[in-house]
Amino acid sequence: MGLFSKEECAFCGNKVGFFSRKKLINNEGYVCKECEKKCSALINVSHFTRDELKKHMEYMEKENKLYEEAFVPIDKKNKQRFVTISTGIECADEIAMFRYVSPQADKKVYKELFRYDQIKSYEEYYKENTNASNGKKYSEVGLTIHLNCSRPQFGESAGSVVGAGSRNYHPYVHEIQVPTARDTDSFSHVGLKDHLDKVFGVYEDNSFVGGIKSSIVGTNKERQERKVAGEGFKALGNLAKAKITGNEEDAEKAKDSLNTLKNDAADLVTHNRASLTRTANEVEDRILGNEKLV
Ligand SMILES: [Zn+2]
C-alpha cells in the first residue's frame, strides 16, 4: 500500500518498490523498471492497460529485429544523422525509415524504427527565452515531426481515430520533438528540415500552395492532378446537395469529401509518398515475413 510496500510487476512477477515501478491504467497493476526498458522511450507506460503494454513489448521486439537487420548493416556514410543536443533522428533513406536517438532511447532493450511515410508534417518550434540575462531570443529551437498515429491521444475517445492496422500510421507515437539549438537568436535546423524536404520532394517554395504548384511539374503529376480534381468536384457536388436538401447525412458526406481532398492535396506536396511506402513495405516484408507489426 504505502511508500515502502512492494508490489508485483504485472509482466515479470518480480516484487518491486515504489521507486522502481509505474502504475498502469484501470488499476491493472504495475510495470517494473526492467520491463519498462522493453517499451518505447516515446510512450508513457502509465497510459496503457496491461494487455496494451504486453502487445507494445511484442511490437518493440519486432521493431528491434528490423533495426538490427535493416538499419544496422547500412554503412554509416549512407545514414544521415541529425543529433545536436543528444536528442535527434538518424535517417536511412535507402530503407525509407529513421530512428530516434536520445539518452532515454539508448537505455532501452529494443530499438525502434519509424517509417518516412508515417510522417504527416513537420514544422519549426521555438521556446521564447524568459531568462533576460543572456540576451538570446530563444531558449530552444527545433523541429516537431508529426506522425499519423492510430492510437488515440490520452483521454481522447477511440472513435475519433483512424488508420488502425495501416502500416503508414504509427501505432503509438503522435509526434517527435527534435531540439536543434539552445540559447540562440535564430532557427537552426542543422540540415534536418532540408533533408526531410528532399525526402518528400518539397522544393523551392515551401508554402502549401507553392508546394502543390511545384509538385504538379513532378513526374506523376497527371494522375495526381486528375485525382485531386475529381475529389474536388465530388466535394463540391456533395456540398451543393447538402445545401439544397439540408440533410445531415449529405452534410457529413460533403465534409468527408472535403477531408479527402485536403489529404490528396497534401499528398501532392509530398508526391514521393507512394514510393516511400513501397520501400518501407519491402523492407518489413523481407525481414518480418508474414509477422504483422501490430
Ligand atoms: Zn517487470
Boltz pocket constraint, residues with backbone or C-beta under 6 A from the ligand:
constraints:
  - pocket:
      binder: B
      contacts: [[A, 9], [A, 10], [A, 11], [A, 12], [A, 13], [A, 14], [A, 31], [A, 32], [A, 33], [A, 34], [A, 35], [A, 36]]
      max_distance: 6.0
